[in-house]
Amino acid sequence: MDPGKVMVFHSYKGGTGKTTLVANLAAYYAKNGYKVCLLDMDLYAPSLVSYFQITPKKYLNNLLHDESTIDETLIDITEKLDISGEFFLGLASPEKEDIQSIEIKQDQKWQLEALRRFLVIKRRLLSEYGFDYIFLDTSPGIRYWSINSLAASDILFMLMKVNNMDIVGTKKMITEIYDSLTRYGSKTYAILNKVGGASPFAEYNVGENISGLIKEVEESIGIPVMFSIPCFCDLQFSRYEFLSTITRSEHQFSKILGELVNTLDSF
């Protein structure tokens, strides 16, 4: 995939491992020489503040309210990481008042103006700031700012686990939302996460049946499955997993994300 792209990660519901995946994928690109920007557009339940354990001077909320500039909002964490590229963050506020302000206190006129500012910011990040890739972590489900993030993307990734609840919910969202976005040029793919495959118990492993599982899911939801990622319990239940693609580069999870990057780069 050529640089200068916006990649958005979405899911029908929480618990799919979306934030961990998008943070590690962004880090992988930055580690390998790209200038990367990761934005937390989950304005309703932001988690990247906790993940990176950073409190910024200005949040993305301030930027959407036109109370800060891009320079004041973005955080450069490049020097804290052993990488050859550049890694910048834009974090959403976890404060109750800020979440309520985005959710219920603003009228439609403000929401539309904030969306306009967001789209201008996206263009400036690519053209003026020279980011190779922008990664957006979104709220699960059908929420106003989730849809705005999807509409700003070049490529959409629907992250899902392989169970009936995820499959049915994902199919519903694709029918109601994704089809219209695809008509405007966005490409949409599913990524299966936490798939049985790294368990020491054979009955929980998909193994050679993964191709059949992917075909079954594709037929159910109506979009192609780009990739599948096994469930790694040591990471999933770790108290503080942090950018394993950098800090634990020899872990199988990091190697699999490298394979995902190679798949993305072939598009």
Residue frames as qw, qx, qy, qz and C-alpha x, y, z in Angstrom:
[[0.000, 0.888, 0.460, 0.000, 0.00, 0.00, 0.00],
 [0.402, 0.535, -0.024, 0.743, 1.37, 3.38, -1.00],
 [0.283, -0.286, -0.463, 0.790, 2.16, 5.95, 1.75],
 [0.174, -0.036, -0.077, -0.981, -0.17, 8.86, 2.35],
 [0.485, -0.320, -0.717, -0.385, -3.08, 6.68, 3.48],
 [0.424, -0.335, 0.421, -0.729, -5.56, 6.80, 6.35],
 [0.470, -0.072, -0.877, -0.071, -6.30, 3.43, 7.92],
 [0.507, -0.361, 0.223, -0.750, -9.30, 3.14, 10.22],
 [0.281, -0.003, -0.950, 0.136, -9.93, 0.27, 12.63],
 [0.559, -0.213, 0.061, -0.799, -13.49, -0.39, 13.70],
 [0.131, -0.041, -0.986, 0.093, -15.51, -3.19, 15.31],
 [0.442, -0.502, -0.577, -0.469, -19.09, -4.12, 15.99],
 [0.654, -0.731, -0.133, -0.141, -18.43, -4.31, 19.74],
 [0.128, -0.811, 0.537, -0.195, -15.64, -3.95, 22.26],
 [0.763, -0.361, 0.530, -0.084, -13.26, -6.67, 23.34],
 [0.881, 0.471, 0.037, 0.032, -11.90, -7.52, 19.90],
 [0.725, -0.323, 0.195, 0.576, -8.36, -6.30, 20.66],
 [0.449, 0.811, 0.243, 0.287, -8.70, -3.38, 18.29],
 [0.134, -0.973, 0.184, -0.045, -6.69, -0.82, 20.28],
 [0.672, -0.479, 0.505, 0.255, -3.82, -3.22, 20.94],
 [0.731, 0.319, 0.480, 0.366, -3.68, -4.14, 17.26],
 [0.341, 0.889, 0.150, 0.265, -3.79, -0.60, 15.86],
 [0.321, -0.900, 0.289, 0.057, -1.16, 0.66, 18.34],
 [0.697, -0.324, 0.564, 0.301, 1.20, -2.19, 17.52],
 [0.662, 0.514, 0.433, 0.331, 0.63, -1.91, 13.78],
 [0.135, 0.981, -0.019, 0.136, 1.36, 1.83, 13.84],
 [0.486, -0.745, 0.435, 0.140, 4.49, 1.13, 15.88],
 [0.799, 0.044, 0.508, 0.319, 5.61, -1.50, 13.38],
 [0.511, 0.761, 0.227, 0.328, 5.45, 1.01, 10.53],
 [0.123, -0.967, 0.196, -0.103, 7.27, 3.64, 12.58],
 [0.728, -0.473, 0.455, 0.200, 9.91, 1.11, 13.56],
 [0.716, 0.176, 0.522, 0.429, 10.58, 0.47, 9.89],
 [0.372, -0.061, 0.261, 0.889, 11.21, 4.05, 8.86],
 [0.009, -0.621, -0.561, -0.548, 7.79, 5.59, 8.24],
 [0.068, -0.098, 0.308, -0.944, 6.36, 8.77, 9.71],
 [0.320, -0.405, -0.840, -0.167, 3.21, 7.64, 11.49],
 [0.268, -0.239, 0.261, -0.896, 0.36, 9.36, 13.29],
 [0.291, -0.316, -0.902, 0.032, -1.98, 7.44, 15.61],
 [0.282, -0.271, 0.073, -0.918, -5.21, 9.23, 16.59],
 [0.005, 0.248, 0.910, -0.334, -7.64, 8.07, 19.26],
 [0.321, -0.156, -0.304, -0.883, -11.01, 8.79, 17.68],
 [0.460, -0.446, -0.768, 0.015, -12.81, 6.74, 20.30],
 [0.031, -0.425, 0.173, -0.888, -14.07, 9.97, 21.83],
 [0.697, -0.459, -0.186, -0.519, -16.69, 8.16, 23.91],
 [0.872, -0.469, 0.138, 0.014, -14.39, 5.74, 25.75],
 [0.447, 0.766, -0.446, 0.119, -10.78, 6.65, 24.91],
 [0.928, -0.356, 0.063, 0.093, -8.10, 4.17, 25.92],
 [0.727, 0.465, -0.165, 0.478, -4.85, 5.26, 24.27],
 [0.165, -0.807, 0.304, -0.479, -4.16, 7.68, 27.15],
 [0.797, -0.463, 0.348, -0.172, -4.00, 4.67, 29.47],
 [0.952, 0.233, 0.054, 0.194, -2.16, 2.51, 26.94],
 [0.573, 0.556, -0.182, 0.575, 0.66, 5.02, 26.44],
 [0.567, -0.611, -0.353, 0.425, 0.42, 6.44, 29.98],
 [0.309, 0.100, 0.099, 0.941, 0.75, 9.99, 28.68],
 [0.036, 0.802, 0.509, -0.312, -1.25, 13.06, 29.66],
 [0.437, 0.400, 0.284, 0.754, -1.03, 15.63, 26.85],
 [0.054, -0.239, -0.208, 0.947, -1.31, 19.38, 27.25],
 [0.518, 0.283, -0.067, -0.804, -4.08, 19.42, 24.65],
 [0.540, 0.135, 0.829, -0.059, -6.45, 16.66, 23.57],
 [0.112, 0.227, 0.732, 0.633, -8.07, 15.93, 20.23],
 [0.064, -0.747, -0.649, 0.126, -11.23, 17.22, 21.89],
 [0.163, -0.721, -0.025, 0.674, -9.59, 20.66, 22.10],
 [0.173, -0.171, 0.617, 0.749, -8.67, 20.44, 18.44],
 [0.025, 0.481, 0.809, 0.337, -12.24, 19.62, 17.44],
 [0.145, -0.836, -0.448, 0.281, -13.45, 22.53, 19.57],
 [0.429, 0.727, 0.039, 0.534, -10.94, 24.77, 17.75],
 [0.486, -0.869, 0.074, -0.056, -9.21, 25.42, 21.07],
 [0.579, -0.545, 0.493, 0.353, -5.77, 24.18, 20.05],
 [0.454, 0.668, -0.463, -0.366, -3.52, 23.79, 17.03],
 [0.951, 0.163, -0.262, -0.012, -2.22, 20.56, 15.53],
 [0.450, 0.495, -0.554, 0.496, 1.25, 21.33, 16.89],
 [0.329, -0.441, 0.496, -0.672, -0.13, 21.75, 20.41],
 [0.873, -0.098, 0.128, -0.460, -2.12, 18.52, 20.20],
 [0.899, 0.273, -0.340, 0.045, 0.27, 15.99, 18.64],
 [0.598, -0.687, 0.413, 0.006, 2.79, 14.26, 20.89],
 [0.614, 0.582, -0.533, 0.002, 6.09, 13.10, 19.41],
 [0.809, -0.477, 0.325, -0.107, 7.15, 9.87, 21.16],
 [0.788, 0.531, -0.301, 0.084, 9.87, 8.99, 18.64],
 [0.173, 0.653, -0.621, 0.397, 12.78, 9.54, 21.05],
 [0.626, -0.364, 0.529, -0.442, 11.21, 7.23, 23.63],
 [0.938, 0.161, 0.282, -0.122, 11.27, 4.33, 21.19],
 [0.398, -0.425, 0.660, 0.474, 14.07, 2.55, 19.38],
 [0.636, 0.587, 0.501, -0.006, 12.79, 3.21, 15.88],
 [0.439, -0.050, 0.391, 0.807, 14.12, 4.52, 12.59],
 [0.030, 0.599, 0.526, 0.603, 10.92, 6.38, 11.67],
 [0.097, -0.179, 0.299, -0.932, 8.72, 8.86, 13.54],
 [0.296, -0.454, -0.840, -0.025, 5.75, 8.20, 15.79],
 [0.144, -0.182, 0.169, -0.958, 3.20, 10.86, 16.81],
 [0.112, -0.429, -0.880, 0.170, 0.07, 10.54, 18.95],
 [0.283, -0.309, -0.067, -0.906, -3.19, 12.44, 19.17],
 [0.181, -0.182, -0.909, 0.329, -5.06, 11.46, 22.34],
 [0.375, -0.573, -0.426, -0.591, -8.70, 11.86, 23.32],
 [0.188, -0.416, 0.500, -0.736, -9.70, 13.09, 26.76],
 [0.390, -0.222, -0.892, 0.046, -10.96, 10.49, 29.26],
 [0.064, 0.093, 0.485, -0.867, -12.60, 13.19, 31.42],
 [0.189, 0.517, 0.822, -0.149, -16.35, 12.82, 31.91],
 [0.183, 0.761, 0.186, -0.594, -17.12, 16.44, 31.00],
 [0.073, 0.497, -0.583, -0.639, -15.15, 16.23, 27.75],
 [0.093, 0.125, 0.959, 0.238, -16.86, 12.98, 26.75],
 [0.180, 0.651, 0.667, -0.314, -20.28, 14.46, 27.52],
 [0.113, 0.680, -0.114, -0.715, -19.41, 17.57, 25.53],
 [0.083, 0.253, -0.780, -0.566, -18.77, 15.47, 22.44],
 [0.017, 0.236, 0.970, 0.050, -21.68, 13.13, 23.08],
 [0.054, -0.672, -0.738, 0.015, -24.65, 15.22, 24.18],
 [0.174, -0.698, -0.250, 0.648, -23.85, 18.89, 24.79],
 [0.072, -0.342, 0.414, 0.840, -23.23, 19.99, 21.22],
 [0.637, 0.518, 0.301, -0.485, -25.88, 20.66, 18.60],
 [0.815, 0.375, 0.392, 0.202, -25.90, 19.47, 15.01],
 [0.340, 0.927, -0.096, 0.128, -24.34, 22.68, 13.75],
 [0.320, -0.772, 0.549, -0.008, -21.34, 22.23, 16.05],
 [0.802, -0.096, 0.582, 0.094, -20.99, 18.56, 15.10],
 [0.714, 0.632, 0.239, 0.181, -20.90, 19.40, 11.40],
 [0.131, 0.941, -0.282, 0.135, -18.36, 22.17, 11.96],
 [0.554, -0.580, 0.597, 0.008, -16.21, 19.81, 14.03],
 [0.846, 0.213, 0.465, 0.150, -16.38, 17.24, 11.25],
 [0.508, 0.844, -0.012, 0.172, -15.26, 19.87, 8.74],
 [0.180, -0.856, 0.476, -0.089, -12.29, 20.73, 11.00],
 [0.771, -0.267, 0.576, 0.041, -11.45, 17.06, 11.33],
 [0.803, 0.474, 0.307, 0.190, -11.34, 16.55, 7.57],
 [0.261, 0.922, -0.213, 0.189, -9.15, 19.65, 7.16],
 [0.480, -0.686, 0.544, -0.057, -6.83, 18.32, 9.88],
 [0.875, 0.047, 0.468, 0.116, -6.57, 14.98, 8.07],
 [0.652, 0.714, 0.089, 0.239, -5.57, 16.67, 4.82],
 [0.005, -0.918, 0.347, -0.190, -2.99, 18.85, 6.59],
 [0.710, -0.481, 0.515, 0.012, -1.43, 15.89, 8.38],
 [0.845, 0.241, 0.408, 0.249, -0.82, 14.24, 5.02],
 [0.525, 0.759, 0.129, 0.364, 0.13, 17.26, 2.90],
 [0.011, -0.903, 0.243, -0.355, 1.84, 19.71, 5.29],
 [0.583, -0.629, 0.487, -0.164, 3.13, 17.42, 8.04],
 [0.437, 0.529, -0.703, -0.190, 4.15, 14.66, 5.66],
 [0.620, -0.219, 0.695, -0.290, 2.80, 11.65, 7.51],
 [0.176, 0.198, -0.878, -0.399, 3.12, 8.44, 5.55],
 [0.404, -0.351, -0.820, -0.201, 0.27, 6.77, 7.39],
 [0.350, -0.298, 0.327, -0.826, -2.48, 7.90, 9.73],
 [0.341, -0.202, -0.918, 0.027, -4.09, 5.27, 11.95],
 [0.430, -0.348, 0.087, -0.829, -7.46, 5.92, 13.56],
 [0.148, -0.162, -0.938, 0.269, -8.76, 3.92, 16.50],
 [0.366, -0.316, -0.277, -0.830, -12.55, 4.29, 16.65],
 [0.521, -0.105, 0.562, -0.634, -15.45, 3.63, 18.98],
 [0.101, 0.113, 0.971, 0.185, -17.10, 0.25, 18.41],
 [0.220, 0.604, 0.733, -0.223, -20.60, 0.16, 17.01],
 [0.229, 0.632, 0.439, 0.597, -22.54, 2.83, 15.20],
 [0.296, -0.734, -0.277, 0.544, -21.65, 6.16, 16.82],
 [0.318, 0.937, 0.090, -0.112, -21.46, 9.61, 15.24],
 [0.041, -0.850, 0.493, 0.183, -17.67, 10.01, 15.46],
 [0.628, -0.116, 0.744, 0.196, -17.08, 6.40, 14.48],
 [0.607, 0.639, 0.462, 0.097, -18.95, 7.06, 11.24],
 [0.148, 0.967, -0.161, -0.128, -17.01, 10.31, 10.72],
 [0.384, -0.596, 0.665, 0.234, -13.74, 8.41, 11.12],
 [0.664, 0.195, 0.701, 0.171, -14.86, 5.75, 8.67],
 [0.474, 0.837, 0.272, -0.010, -15.83, 8.39, 6.14],
 [0.001, -0.926, 0.345, 0.155, -12.33, 9.92, 6.36],
 [0.673, -0.357, 0.620, 0.186, -10.55, 6.65, 5.57],
 [0.390, 0.515, -0.619, -0.447, -8.82, 5.22, 2.55],
 [0.555, 0.047, -0.826, -0.085, -9.05, 1.70, 3.92],
 [0.633, -0.440, 0.213, -0.600, -11.39, 0.31, 6.60],
 [0.368, 0.150, -0.908, 0.131, -10.61, -2.66, 8.77],
 [0.735, -0.414, -0.053, -0.535, -13.44, -4.36, 10.58],
 [0.132, 0.354, -0.870, 0.318, -11.83, -6.22, 13.47],
 [0.798, -0.222, -0.063, -0.557, -13.84, -9.17, 14.74],
 [0.324, -0.290, 0.884, -0.174, -13.69, -12.35, 16.72],
 [0.402, 0.020, -0.788, -0.465, -15.08, -15.55, 15.27],
 [0.112, 0.267, 0.866, -0.408, -18.33, -16.01, 17.13],
 [0.118, 0.602, 0.734, 0.291, -21.95, -15.65, 16.12],
 [0.125, -0.858, -0.319, 0.382, -22.43, -12.34, 17.94],
 [0.217, -0.569, 0.340, 0.717, -19.55, -10.70, 16.08],
 [0.233, 0.110, 0.778, 0.573, -20.51, -12.23, 12.73],
 [0.062, 0.720, 0.684, 0.098, -24.16, -11.17, 12.92],
 [0.156, -0.864, -0.168, 0.448, -23.33, -7.68, 14.23],
 [0.292, -0.408, 0.477, 0.721, -20.57, -7.16, 11.68],
 [0.223, 0.344, 0.779, 0.475, -22.83, -8.21, 8.82],
 [0.008, -0.841, -0.528, 0.114, -25.46, -5.73, 10.00],
 [0.200, -0.785, 0.084, 0.581, -22.99, -2.83, 10.11],
 [0.310, -0.145, 0.650, 0.678, -21.58, -3.68, 6.69],
 [0.159, 0.559, 0.752, 0.313, -25.07, -3.68, 5.21],
 [0.098, -0.895, -0.416, 0.127, -26.15, -0.44, 6.91],
 [0.200, -0.901, 0.150, 0.355, -22.94, 1.59, 6.75],
 [0.483, -0.417, 0.575, 0.511, -19.98, 0.11, 4.91],
 [0.543, 0.449, 0.633, 0.322, -21.69, -0.47, 1.59],
 [0.192, 0.957, 0.214, 0.038, -22.36, 3.26, 1.16],
 [0.319, -0.823, 0.347, 0.318, -18.79, 4.18, 2.17],
 [0.625, -0.091, 0.649, 0.423, -17.35, 1.71, -0.30],
 [0.477, 0.719, 0.462, 0.205, -19.26, 3.39, -3.08],
 [0.039, 0.996, -0.074, -0.010, -17.27, 6.57, -2.35],
 [0.523, 0.691, -0.465, 0.178, -13.92, 4.84, -2.77],
 [0.393, -0.585, 0.642, -0.300, -13.03, 3.37, 0.63],
 [0.630, 0.170, -0.750, -0.107, -11.83, -0.21, 0.63],
 [0.660, -0.455, 0.311, -0.511, -13.16, -2.49, 3.35],
 [0.609, 0.204, -0.764, 0.057, -11.65, -5.65, 4.79],
 [0.786, -0.567, -0.005, -0.245, -12.17, -7.81, 7.84],
 [0.289, 0.487, -0.757, 0.325, -9.41, -8.94, 10.16],
 [0.834, -0.391, -0.358, -0.152, -10.10, -11.96, 12.37],
 [0.061, 0.614, -0.581, 0.531, -8.48, -11.45, 15.77],
 [0.455, -0.328, 0.683, -0.468, -8.00, -13.75, 18.75],
 [0.843, 0.183, -0.354, -0.361, -8.51, -16.79, 16.56],
 [0.862, -0.369, 0.347, -0.025, -7.78, -20.14, 18.16],
 [0.779, 0.570, -0.202, 0.168, -4.30, -21.00, 17.03],
 [0.251, 0.605, -0.571, 0.495, -1.81, -20.23, 19.78],
 [0.733, -0.466, 0.237, -0.436, -3.39, -22.39, 22.47],
 [0.057, -0.423, 0.903, -0.048, -1.52, -25.38, 23.92],
 [0.550, 0.174, 0.753, -0.317, -4.80, -27.31, 23.75],
 [0.164, 0.006, 0.773, 0.612, -5.43, -28.82, 20.33],
 [0.121, 0.609, 0.783, 0.037, -9.20, -28.55, 20.53],
 [0.010, 0.863, 0.231, -0.450, -8.95, -24.74, 20.60],
 [0.225, -0.453, 0.492, 0.709, -6.62, -24.45, 17.63],
 [0.661, 0.602, 0.073, -0.442, -7.92, -23.70, 14.15],
 [0.551, -0.315, 0.679, 0.369, -4.71, -24.85, 12.47],
 [0.204, 0.008, 0.755, 0.623, -5.22, -26.23, 8.99],
 [0.121, 0.646, 0.752, 0.044, -8.91, -25.29, 9.09],
 [0.101, -0.554, -0.121, 0.817, -8.20, -21.55, 8.95],
 [0.043, 0.076, -0.560, -0.824, -8.84, -21.29, 5.20],
 [0.207, -0.450, -0.829, -0.259, -12.23, -22.91, 5.62],
 [0.222, -0.645, -0.516, 0.518, -13.04, -20.61, 8.53],
 [0.075, -0.377, 0.161, 0.909, -12.08, -17.53, 6.52],
 [0.123, -0.154, -0.721, -0.665, -14.26, -18.65, 3.61],
 [0.237, -0.571, -0.784, 0.052, -17.19, -19.22, 5.95],
 [0.179, -0.620, -0.298, 0.704, -16.83, -15.76, 7.52],
 [0.031, -0.204, 0.404, 0.891, -16.49, -14.07, 4.12],
 [0.173, -0.342, -0.796, -0.468, -19.67, -15.71, 2.91],
 [0.262, -0.633, -0.672, 0.282, -21.46, -14.59, 6.08],
 [0.173, -0.699, -0.188, 0.667, -20.41, -10.93, 6.21],
 [0.544, 0.770, 0.325, 0.074, -19.97, -10.19, 2.51],
 [0.158, 0.929, -0.334, 0.001, -16.48, -8.63, 2.56],
 [0.790, 0.320, -0.471, 0.227, -13.03, -10.21, 2.15],
 [0.725, -0.673, 0.079, 0.128, -11.02, -11.29, 5.18],
 [0.375, 0.825, -0.403, 0.127, -7.54, -9.88, 4.74],
 [0.312, 0.428, -0.749, 0.397, -5.84, -11.60, 7.66],
 [0.787, -0.514, -0.284, -0.189, -6.30, -13.72, 10.78],
 [0.110, 0.601, -0.594, 0.524, -4.40, -13.32, 14.04],
 [0.630, -0.238, -0.730, 0.113, -4.23, -16.05, 16.69],
 [0.509, -0.806, -0.034, -0.300, -5.12, -15.41, 20.30],
 [0.540, 0.297, -0.576, 0.538, -1.98, -15.03, 22.41],
 [0.587, -0.690, -0.421, -0.042, -3.05, -15.44, 26.03],
 [0.617, -0.301, -0.207, 0.697, 0.20, -14.07, 27.45],
 [0.131, 0.155, 0.140, 0.969, -0.51, -10.74, 25.72],
 [0.356, -0.543, -0.516, -0.559, -4.27, -10.73, 26.09],
 [0.654, -0.673, -0.345, -0.021, -4.12, -11.18, 29.85],
 [0.558, 0.088, -0.250, 0.786, -0.97, -9.17, 30.42],
 [0.207, -0.758, -0.413, 0.460, -1.50, -6.36, 32.90],
 [0.081, 0.865, -0.113, -0.482, 0.44, -3.95, 30.70],
 [0.723, 0.276, 0.454, 0.441, 1.11, -4.96, 27.12],
 [0.045, 0.882, -0.048, -0.466, 3.00, -2.12, 25.46],
 [0.464, 0.765, -0.352, -0.275, 4.00, -2.00, 21.78],
 [0.846, -0.218, 0.478, 0.089, 5.10, -5.61, 21.60],
 [0.771, 0.591, 0.109, 0.213, 6.17, -5.10, 17.97],
 [0.229, 0.824, -0.358, 0.374, 8.96, -2.92, 19.39],
 [0.404, -0.636, 0.549, -0.362, 9.56, -4.23, 22.92],
 [0.689, -0.132, 0.708, -0.077, 9.09, -7.92, 22.08],
 [0.455, 0.573, -0.411, -0.544, 10.06, -8.15, 18.44],
 [0.150, 0.255, -0.947, -0.124, 10.81, -11.89, 18.68],
 [0.471, 0.184, 0.697, -0.508, 7.32, -12.71, 19.96],
 [0.288, 0.274, 0.843, 0.363, 5.14, -14.58, 17.50],
 [0.160, 0.828, 0.471, -0.258, 2.55, -11.80, 17.68],
 [0.049, -0.773, 0.253, 0.579, 5.15, -9.32, 16.38],
 [0.237, -0.186, 0.802, 0.515, 6.12, -11.65, 13.58],
 [0.264, 0.539, 0.794, 0.096, 2.51, -12.14, 12.55],
 [0.117, 0.887, 0.204, -0.397, 1.98, -8.37, 12.45],
 [0.160, -0.533, 0.558, 0.616, 5.00, -8.23, 10.17],
 [0.253, 0.205, 0.876, 0.357, 3.16, -10.64, 7.87],
 [0.174, 0.791, 0.554, -0.193, 0.10, -8.39, 8.05],
 [0.026, -0.791, 0.176, 0.585, 2.23, -5.40, 7.03],
 [0.210, -0.222, 0.773, 0.556, 3.60, -7.38, 4.07],
 [0.235, 0.518, 0.813, 0.126, 0.02, -8.17, 3.06],
 [0.085, 0.877, 0.278, -0.383, -0.96, -4.50, 3.33],
 [0.140, -0.648, 0.412, 0.625, 2.07, -3.41, 1.33],
 [0.303, 0.070, 0.837, 0.451, 1.03, -5.69, -1.52],
 [0.250, 0.741, 0.614, -0.105, -2.18, -3.68, -2.03]]
